Amino acid sequence: MKKIDIHTHLIGTICGIGSEGELTPIGKGKGIYASGKIIQLIPEEYGDKELTPEVLVRVLREHDVEFTVCLQGNYAGFQNHYTYEASKRYPLQIVPAATYDPFFRNKDKIIYHLFDELKIQIIKMEVSNGSGLMANHPTIDLDGPIMHEVYQMAQKHHLLFFIDIGRPGNNCYQVEAVARVAEKYKDITFVVCHLTAPQHEQMDILTKNMNLLNLPNIYFDIASLPNNTKQPYPFIEAQNYIRTAMDIVGKDKILWGSDFPAAMNYTSYANAYRYIEESSLFSLEEKQAILYENALRLLKDYRK
């Protein structure tokens, strides 16, 4: 079955910032925070201290994935230039996204370089309090002046806007604010990452979120659903979450993503899509929409 991976990452060097300080590479795919906490960021078979575009492209080809969108994640550190250069080497396989910190004093220069000079057409804002903007800044109102500057910039540049609002229960998790923003910026297309990141036994939260965010300009990627629900393959709870979301927002709004490479510490790349291919909860038409057709249609105006 044809596939497009809407949610992957490249890592030239691990240089992340999170709620536990800076993240430094220590080899074998691991990083250590300033707090002393050690995490497995890259599965060992994919890299030691980096995740190269050559490794990513090899994985895509091995699994018949036509192309991917490489997003930015604060947990690994901003990889804007590395991702852009990878897209120049592999223009058919890699679509780059960029990001920046809206608190940077010289953000206008950064915006000009990323979106005017390099002409990157996708922005990813991770705002979580674990490894996003709210990890090292005070709580930010997603419908407040700081973020409105970002939305207005995206509107001006006609950018596709990915947003990761973290997990339920945290101060970054502002679903109502995202809904208000999407209503205000009707000409921006938003992709909310991780289907709003429902955890184990949070169907009620997911259902509420899907009803709130059931707007014409909001899509959802389903990257890392198996990781968040922490169930064994074939990830029945994740399947049920997708089924519920589709019943509310429609089959055309759901986009498959793997969250490669970090998510592959929990499950294999193959299992990250096979649980959908092999599911009895979805029709063949729905599977094709989730895995390929929705992303192809959405990205037709954002690929050079």
N, C-alpha and C positions, 0 to 999 in steps of 0.2 A: 504494500500500500504506500502511495506517495506521502512524503512527510516534509514539513517545514518546522524547524525548531525555533520558536519565537523568543527563547530565553536561554542564552548561554553567556559565558564569560571567558575572557582571555586575561592572563596574568603575566606581565613581563617581569615583574618582581613583586613579591608580597610586601606591601607598604601600607597596610590598613590602619584605620583608626576606629576604635569602638568604645563602648562604655567602660572597658577595662584598660584603656590606654592604647598605645601604638602596638601594632602586630608586626613581629619580625620573623623572617623565615629561619628555620633551624634544620631544614633538610627533611628528606623523605615525605615531602608534601605537608609538613607540619609548620605551624607558626606559634610563637609564644607572645602573649600580651604582656604589657608592662606589669600587670598584676601577678604574673607568673602562670596564668592559665594557658594550657597548651591545647590547641585544636588541630584536627586533621582537615586541612583546607583542600588539598589536592590528593586524590587517590594515588598511591605510589606508582602505579603502572602508567600514569599520565604525566608525571613530572616530579622533580625534586624540589626546586624552589620557584618554578615558573610553569605556566601552561601556555605552550606556544601555538601559533596558528597552524603549524604543520600537524601537530597532534590533533587539534580540533577538526581540521579538514579531513584527516584520516578517519576519525570517528564518524563524521558525517557520511563519508563515502561507504564505509563498512555497513552502515545502517540505512542506506538509500534515502538519506535526507538531502533534499535539493539545495537548501541554503539555510542560514541561521541569522538571527539578529543577536549581535554581541552587545550586551548591556553592561553598564557600569555598576559596580557594587562597592560601597564604602568599606566593606569587610576586608577586601583585598587591596584597597587603595585605588584611587582614580587611575584608569588605564586608557585615557583618551587618545593620546598620541600612538600608543602601542596598538590599540584597536584600529585606529584610522590607517596606520601603515599596513596592518594585516589585510584590511579591506582593499588596499591598492594591489597587494600581491595576489589576493584571491577574490577578485570582484564578483565572481559568480556565486561564491559560497558564503561570503561574509558581508553582512550589512552592519555598519557601525552605529552605535549610539554614544552620545557624550553626556557628561554631567559637569556640574560645578557646585561649589558651596556659595549660596547667596550672601554669606557674610564676608566673603573675600573683598578686601578694600578695592582691588583693581578688577572687579568682576566684569566691567565693561570691556576691558581689553581681552579677557578670556572669552567672553561671549562673541566678540568680533572675530577672534581667531577661529574658534570652533565652528561657528554657524555661518559666518560670512566668508572667511577665507577658505577654510576646509570644506564648507558647505555640507556638514553633517546634518542630516534631516530628522534625526530622532534624538529625543532627550529622555534620560532616565533619572528620576529623582527618588532616592531612597531616604525616607524620613524616619525610619524606626529608631527607637531609643536603645537598641542593642548595638547596631553598627551603622545607623544612618545619621541624618542631620541632628536628631535629638539625643544622640549618644554623647555629643560633646558641645551641645548648645542647649540653652533653656528650652522649655516646651514652646513649640512654634504652632500658631494657629494656621491650619492649612487653608483657611478662608480669611487670612489676615494679610496685612500689607507686605510683609516679606515675601510670602509665596505669590501674592498677586503680581509682584514684579516679574517673577519667573513665568507665570502664566501669560502675562502680556508680552514678554519676550518671545515665548513659544508661539503665540498668536501672530506676532509680527513676522516671524521667520517660517510660519506654516509648518511647524514641527509636529510629528507624532509624539505623544506624551505618555511615557510609562511612569507609573507611580507605585511604590511599595510602601504601604502604610504600617508595616509591622504586624504584630500579633494582637489578638483580642486581649483586653485588660490593661494595655499600656497606654500612656498618654499620647502616643503617636497615632493611635488607632481611632481616626476621626472620620468615620464613614459618612456621617451626616454632612460634614464640611465638604467632602469630596463631591457629594451629590449637589450641594449648593454651587460649588465651583463649576461643575459640568453644565449646570443650568445657565450660569452667567457667561460661560465661554462656549457657546454652542458650536462655534466653528473650529474648535480644537477636538481632535479625537484622542480620547484617553484609553490607556490599557492599564487596568488595575491588576497588579501582579498577584499570583498565588491564589486567585479566586477569593481574595480578602483573607487568605491564610487561616481558614477554620482548623482548629485542632481536633483531637479525639473527642467524640460525643458533643459536637457543637453545631448540630444540624439547625437548631433554633436560631443561632447567630447567623449562620449562612443564609437561611431563608429570609430573615429580616434584612440582611445586607443586599441580597439580590433584588428584593422589592424596592429598597431605597435607591439602588443604583441602576434600576431598569430604565435607562435613558438612551436615546438614539446614538449619542456620541461616546458611550462607554462600552469597552470590550474587556474581556478577562482572560489572562493566561492562567494555566492550571499547573505551572511548574511547582515542583516540590510538594504536591498534595500528599503523596505517599509518605514523605519525610514528616510532614506536619501531623498526620493522623497516626503514625507509628504502628501501622498494621502490617502483617505479613502479605506477601504476594498471594493473590492477585489484587490486593488493596481494595477490598469490597467497600469499605467506608468512603474511600476516595471516589470510587465509581458512583456511589449513591449521592455524594456531594455534586458531582458533575451532572448527574441525571436531574437532580433537584434544580440546579442552576439553569440548565437548558429548558426545563419546563416553565421557568419564570421569564428568563430573558430571551429565549429562543436559541436554536442551534447555531445561528450565524454569528454569535457573539463570543464563542468559546474557542480559545487558541491553545494548541499544545505547545509546551515548552519543557525542557529537561532540567534546567538550572545546572547544567554541566559547568564545571567539574564537581563542585562541592556536594551536590545531591547524590553523586555516584558513590559517596561514602556510605550511603544507606541502601541504595539499590543499583543494579546495573543499568547502563544506558538502554539496553534492549528491553528490560522489564519496565522502564519508564514510559514506553509507548505500547508494549504488548498488552498491558493490562486493559488498555482501551480497545485494541484490535481484537482481543479474545473475549471481550465482555458480551454478555447477552442482554445488557441493559440498553444498548444503543443499536440502532439500525445501521446498515452499511452506509447509507447516505449520511447519517450523523457522524459516523467514524471518519468518513472522508472529509466532512466539513471541519471537524475538530483538528485532525492531523495535517490537513493540507489546504483545503479550498478557502477557508476563512482567512488564513494568513496571506495566501496568495492575493486575494482580493483586497485586503486591508493595506498591503505593502506595495501595491502597484504604483502608487504615487511617491513612494519614499525610497525607491531603489534607483541608483544612478545608472 
